[in-house]
Amino acid sequence: MRKRLYEIIEASKEGDKLSVVYDMIMILTIIVSILPLAFKESHSYFYISDTIAAVIFIADYILRWCTADYKLNDSSAYAFIRYPFTIWAIIDLISIIPSLPFATGLQLFKLLRIMRVFKAFRYSKSMMIVSGVIQKSRNALLAVCSLAIGYIMISALVIYNVEGDSFSSFFEAFYWATVSLTTVGYGDIYPVTPAGRAITMISSLFGIAIVALPSGVITAGYMDALREERDKEKKKERDQIDPRVLNRFNSGRMYRRKKYKDT
């Protein structure tokens, strides 16, 4: 019973109509729940829809917690203790908080509704693949992020001391270094001395290389994940073939090869 429940609430598989319906209901609920963020006015409809969405999210959270052993591939009771601390469980919990009575009307908790968008990712096969890729490549991505943060700090310190008149605080220099690293260049803060402009050019050139690194890591991981998915589908198709048919096919192929060699 619980295993079937787990299959329904997880991302739908081909042929599982009940799971597809569940996914569609959840995605629709997520869309309706974040719709109030597009309006400044408050309507009674938003309060009703948010209450209904909160009930659905709470029910979904409880169902997922009850099937945590299947999700974590752990049949022990420790799986139910560990599940609330997983990334998806935390996202689910944050999605519920804005609808609780103590959070109503508070701007900070209102912004947490945006986290409900991430709930929709688990119902998309492509997004789940990307999530798995990021998880597998976390060491490489953390190394790239550390490199980027270190480079931003160094650039900010250098430009802050070279262009003292252009930056009123170190935060402005840090903001400039971040914008330069990503090659966005808003133009609201910029160096005016030749030395400062030379540093900006160097920062932008190195920024292109640093920004491209995580893209390459994720792209390579995504291609590997797609290849694994194709291999799984082919293996599944082979497993579904009647062994007798497969044996006759292999026997016929061997016979044709032998006949070809004899001729």
C-alpha positions as CSV (number, residue, x, y, z in Angstrom):
1,M,0.0,0.0,0.0
2,R,2.7,2.5,1.0
3,K,4.8,1.5,-2.0
4,R,2.0,2.2,-4.4
5,L,1.4,5.5,-2.5
6,Y,5.1,6.4,-3.1
7,E,4.8,5.6,-6.8
8,I,1.8,8.0,-7.0
9,I,3.3,11.0,-5.2
10,E,6.7,10.7,-7.0
11,A,7.3,12.0,-10.5
12,S,5.0,10.1,-12.8
13,K,6.3,7.2,-14.9
14,E,5.0,6.2,-18.3
15,G,1.6,4.5,-18.1
16,D,0.9,5.5,-14.5
17,K,-2.3,7.6,-15.0
18,L,-3.0,8.1,-11.3
19,S,0.5,9.5,-10.8
20,V,0.1,11.8,-13.8
21,V,-3.1,13.2,-12.3
22,Y,-1.4,13.7,-8.9
23,D,1.4,15.6,-10.6
24,M,-1.0,17.8,-12.5
25,I,-2.9,18.7,-9.4
26,M,0.3,19.6,-7.5
27,I,1.6,21.8,-10.4
28,L,-1.8,23.5,-10.7
29,T,-1.8,24.1,-6.9
30,I,1.7,25.6,-7.0
31,I,0.7,28.0,-9.8
32,V,-2.4,29.1,-8.0
33,S,-0.5,29.5,-4.7
34,I,2.1,31.9,-6.2
35,L,-0.4,33.9,-8.3
36,P,-1.0,36.5,-5.5
37,L,2.6,37.6,-5.8
38,A,1.8,39.1,-9.2
39,F,-0.8,41.5,-7.6
40,K,-0.3,44.3,-5.0
41,E,-4.0,44.2,-4.0
42,S,-5.3,41.6,-1.6
43,H,-8.5,39.7,-2.5
44,S,-10.6,37.2,-0.5
45,Y,-10.0,34.8,-3.4
46,F,-6.3,34.8,-2.7
47,Y,-6.9,33.9,1.0
48,I,-9.2,31.0,0.1
49,S,-6.9,29.6,-2.6
50,D,-3.9,29.9,-0.3
51,T,-5.6,28.1,2.5
52,I,-6.6,25.2,0.1
53,A,-3.0,25.1,-1.3
54,A,-1.6,25.0,2.2
55,V,-3.8,22.0,3.1
56,I,-2.7,20.2,-0.1
57,F,1.0,21.0,0.6
58,I,0.7,19.7,4.2
59,A,-1.0,16.5,3.0
60,D,1.7,16.1,0.4
61,Y,4.4,16.6,3.0
62,I,2.9,14.0,5.4
63,L,2.5,11.4,2.6
64,R,6.1,11.9,1.5
65,W,7.3,11.6,5.1
66,C,5.3,8.4,5.5
67,T,7.0,6.9,2.5
68,A,10.5,8.2,3.3
69,D,12.0,4.7,3.5
70,Y,11.2,4.1,-0.2
71,K,12.5,7.6,-1.1
72,L,15.8,7.1,0.7
73,N,16.2,3.4,0.0
74,D,16.5,2.8,3.7
75,S,14.1,0.3,5.4
76,S,15.2,1.3,8.9
77,A,13.4,3.8,11.1
78,Y,16.3,6.1,10.7
79,A,14.9,7.1,7.2
80,F,11.9,8.8,8.8
81,I,14.2,10.8,11.1
82,R,16.6,11.7,8.3
83,Y,13.9,12.7,5.7
84,P,12.9,16.1,7.2
85,F,16.5,17.3,6.8
86,T,16.7,16.4,3.1
87,I,16.7,19.3,0.6
88,W,13.3,18.5,-0.9
89,A,11.7,18.1,2.5
90,I,13.1,21.5,3.6
91,I,11.7,23.1,0.4
92,D,8.3,21.5,1.1
93,L,8.4,22.8,4.7
94,I,9.4,26.4,3.6
95,S,6.5,26.3,1.0
96,I,4.0,25.6,3.9
97,I,5.3,28.3,6.3
98,P,3.9,31.4,4.4
99,S,0.4,30.1,4.8
100,L,0.6,29.6,8.6
101,P,-1.4,32.0,10.8
102,F,1.7,33.6,12.4
103,A,3.3,34.3,9.0
104,T,0.3,36.0,7.4
105,G,1.0,39.6,6.4
106,L,4.8,39.5,7.1
107,Q,6.8,40.5,4.0
108,L,9.6,38.1,4.6
109,F,7.4,35.1,4.8
110,K,5.4,36.3,1.8
111,L,8.6,36.2,-0.3
112,L,9.1,32.5,0.8
113,R,6.1,31.7,-1.5
114,I,8.6,31.9,-4.3
115,M,10.2,28.7,-2.9
116,R,7.0,26.9,-4.1
117,V,8.3,27.2,-7.6
118,F,11.1,24.8,-6.7
119,K,8.4,22.3,-5.7
120,A,7.4,22.1,-9.3
121,F,10.8,20.9,-10.3
122,R,10.3,17.5,-8.8
123,Y,7.4,16.9,-11.2
124,S,9.6,17.6,-14.2
125,K,11.8,14.7,-15.4
126,S,14.3,17.2,-17.0
127,M,14.6,19.2,-13.8
128,M,15.1,16.1,-11.7
129,I,17.9,15.1,-14.0
130,V,19.5,18.6,-13.6
131,S,19.1,18.3,-9.9
132,G,20.8,14.9,-9.9
133,V,23.6,16.3,-12.0
134,I,24.2,19.2,-9.6
135,Q,24.2,16.8,-6.7
136,K,26.7,14.5,-8.4
137,S,28.9,17.5,-9.5
138,R,28.7,19.3,-6.2
139,N,32.4,19.0,-5.4
140,A,33.4,20.5,-8.8
141,L,30.8,23.2,-8.5
142,L,31.9,24.1,-4.9
143,A,35.4,24.4,-6.1
144,V,34.3,26.8,-8.9
145,C,32.2,28.8,-6.5
146,S,35.2,29.1,-4.1
147,L,37.4,30.3,-7.0
148,A,34.8,32.9,-8.0
149,I,34.3,34.2,-4.5
150,G,38.0,34.4,-4.0
151,Y,38.5,36.2,-7.3
152,I,35.7,38.7,-6.4
153,M,37.2,39.4,-3.0
154,I,40.7,40.0,-4.5
155,S,39.3,42.2,-7.3
156,A,37.2,44.2,-4.8
157,L,40.2,44.8,-2.5
158,V,42.4,45.9,-5.5
159,I,39.9,48.2,-7.0
160,Y,38.9,49.7,-3.7
161,N,42.5,50.7,-3.0
162,V,43.2,51.9,-6.5
163,E,39.9,53.8,-7.1
164,G,39.4,55.2,-3.6
165,D,37.3,58.2,-4.9
166,S,35.0,56.1,-7.1
167,F,33.9,53.7,-4.3
168,S,32.5,55.1,-1.0
169,S,32.6,51.7,0.7
170,F,34.0,48.2,0.3
171,F,30.5,46.9,-0.4
172,E,30.4,49.0,-3.5
173,A,33.7,47.6,-4.6
174,F,32.4,44.1,-3.9
175,Y,29.3,44.8,-6.0
176,W,31.4,46.2,-8.8
177,A,33.6,43.1,-8.8
178,T,30.6,40.8,-8.9
179,V,29.1,42.7,-11.8
180,S,32.4,42.7,-13.6
181,L,32.9,39.0,-13.1
182,T,29.6,38.2,-14.7
183,T,30.3,40.7,-17.5
184,V,26.9,42.4,-16.8
185,G,28.2,45.9,-16.5
186,Y,25.3,48.1,-15.3
187,G,27.5,51.2,-15.5
188,D,26.2,52.7,-12.2
189,I,29.7,52.3,-10.6
190,Y,32.8,52.4,-12.7
191,P,36.5,53.3,-12.4
192,V,37.8,56.6,-13.9
193,T,41.6,56.2,-13.6
194,P,43.7,54.3,-16.2
195,A,44.8,51.8,-13.6
196,G,41.3,51.2,-12.5
197,R,40.1,50.7,-16.1
198,A,43.0,48.2,-16.7
199,I,41.9,46.2,-13.7
200,T,38.4,46.2,-15.0
201,M,39.4,44.8,-18.3
202,I,41.5,42.0,-16.6
203,S,38.6,41.3,-14.3
204,S,36.1,41.0,-17.1
205,L,38.4,38.7,-19.2
206,F,39.0,36.3,-16.2
207,G,35.3,36.6,-15.3
208,I,34.3,35.0,-18.7
209,A,36.4,32.0,-18.0
210,I,35.2,31.6,-14.4
211,V,31.5,31.9,-15.3
212,A,31.9,29.4,-18.1
213,L,33.3,26.7,-15.8
214,P,30.1,25.7,-14.0
215,S,28.2,25.7,-17.3
216,G,30.7,23.2,-18.7
217,V,30.5,21.0,-15.5
218,I,26.7,21.0,-15.6
219,T,26.5,20.4,-19.4
220,A,28.9,17.4,-19.2
221,G,27.0,15.9,-16.3
222,Y,23.7,16.4,-18.1
223,M,24.9,14.6,-21.2
224,D,26.1,11.7,-19.0
225,A,22.7,11.6,-17.3
226,L,20.9,11.5,-20.6
227,R,23.1,8.7,-21.8
228,E,22.4,6.7,-18.6
229,E,18.6,7.3,-19.1
230,R,18.8,6.0,-22.7
231,D,20.8,2.9,-21.5
232,K,18.2,2.2,-18.8
233,E,15.4,2.5,-21.4
234,K,17.2,0.1,-23.8
235,K,17.8,-2.3,-21.0
236,K,14.1,-2.1,-20.0
237,E,13.0,-2.8,-23.5
238,R,15.3,-5.8,-23.8
239,D,14.0,-7.2,-20.5
240,Q,10.5,-6.9,-21.8
241,I,11.2,-9.1,-24.8
242,D,10.1,-12.7,-24.6
243,P,13.3,-14.8,-24.1
244,R,12.1,-17.3,-26.6
245,V,11.7,-14.6,-29.3
246,L,15.2,-13.3,-28.4
247,N,16.7,-16.8,-28.6
248,R,15.1,-17.4,-32.0
249,F,16.4,-14.0,-33.2
250,N,20.0,-14.8,-32.0
251,S,19.8,-18.3,-33.5
252,G,18.7,-16.9,-36.9
253,R,21.4,-14.3,-36.8
254,M,24.1,-16.9,-36.1
255,Y,22.8,-19.1,-38.8
256,R,22.9,-16.2,-41.3
257,R,26.5,-15.5,-40.3
258,K,27.5,-19.1,-40.7
259,K,25.9,-19.3,-44.1
260,Y,27.6,-16.2,-45.2
261,K,31.0,-17.5,-44.2
262,D,30.4,-20.8,-46.0
263,T,29.6,-19.0,-49.2
